[in-house]
């Protein structure tokens, strides 16, 4: 995992205390990690608060892995 992926994983774990993201989970869909739709809303709100990047609602569904989220954030920071 690169630095942004690690940051994304940390935020996911902070928001979803029951979820652990390991080194090999970069391409695992968030739902397979145990993240539900309410968690997703909290995660993307945390990205906005902590990283200053707002993800439009219509783009959130496509960002369903740590790696995809990290690439999106890197492209917008």
C-alpha positions as CSV (number, residue, x, y, z in Angstrom):
1,X,0.0,0.0,0.0
2,X,1.2,3.5,-0.8
3,X,0.8,6.4,1.7
4,X,-2.6,7.5,0.5
5,X,-3.9,3.9,0.6
6,X,-2.7,3.6,4.2
7,X,-4.4,6.9,5.1
8,X,-7.6,5.7,3.5
9,X,-7.4,2.4,5.4
10,X,-6.8,4.3,8.7
11,X,-9.9,6.4,8.1
12,X,-12.0,3.4,7.2
13,X,-10.8,1.7,10.4
14,X,-11.5,4.8,12.5
15,X,-15.1,5.2,11.1
16,X,-15.8,1.4,11.2
17,X,-14.3,0.1,14.4
18,X,-15.3,-3.5,13.4
19,X,-13.3,-3.3,10.1
20,X,-9.6,-4.1,9.7
21,X,-7.9,-3.3,6.4
22,X,-4.7,-5.3,5.8
23,X,-1.9,-4.8,3.3
24,X,-3.6,-7.2,0.7
25,X,-7.0,-5.6,0.9
26,X,-6.4,-2.7,-1.6
27,X,-8.6,-4.2,-4.3
28,X,-11.2,-5.9,-2.0
29,X,-14.6,-4.3,-2.2
30,X,-15.5,-2.3,0.9
31,X,-18.7,-4.4,1.4
32,X,-16.5,-7.6,1.5
33,X,-14.5,-5.9,4.3
34,X,-17.7,-5.5,6.3
35,X,-18.4,-1.8,5.4
36,X,-22.2,-1.1,5.0
37,X,-23.9,1.8,3.3
38,X,-24.1,3.9,6.5
39,X,-20.4,3.4,7.1
40,X,-19.7,4.5,3.5
41,X,-21.4,7.8,4.2
42,X,-19.3,8.3,7.3
43,X,-16.1,7.4,5.6
44,X,-16.6,9.9,2.8
45,X,-17.6,12.6,5.3
46,X,-14.3,11.8,7.1
47,X,-12.4,12.2,3.9
48,X,-13.9,15.6,3.4
49,X,-13.1,16.7,7.0
50,X,-9.6,15.2,7.3
51,X,-8.3,15.5,3.8
52,X,-10.3,18.4,2.4
53,X,-11.6,16.4,-0.6
54,X,-15.4,16.3,-1.1
55,X,-16.6,13.3,-3.2
56,X,-19.9,14.0,-5.1
57,X,-22.6,11.6,-4.1
58,X,-22.9,10.3,-7.7
59,X,-19.3,9.2,-7.7
60,X,-19.2,7.4,-4.3
61,X,-20.6,4.0,-5.6
62,X,-17.8,3.7,-8.1
63,X,-15.2,4.2,-5.4
64,X,-15.6,0.8,-3.7
65,X,-12.0,-0.3,-2.9
66,X,-9.2,1.3,-0.9
67,X,-7.1,1.5,-4.1
68,X,-9.8,3.3,-6.1
69,X,-10.5,5.7,-3.3
70,X,-6.8,6.5,-2.9
71,X,-6.3,7.1,-6.6
72,X,-9.4,9.5,-6.6
73,X,-8.0,11.4,-3.7
74,X,-4.5,11.6,-5.1
75,X,-5.9,13.1,-8.4
76,X,-7.8,15.8,-6.5
77,X,-5.2,17.0,-3.9
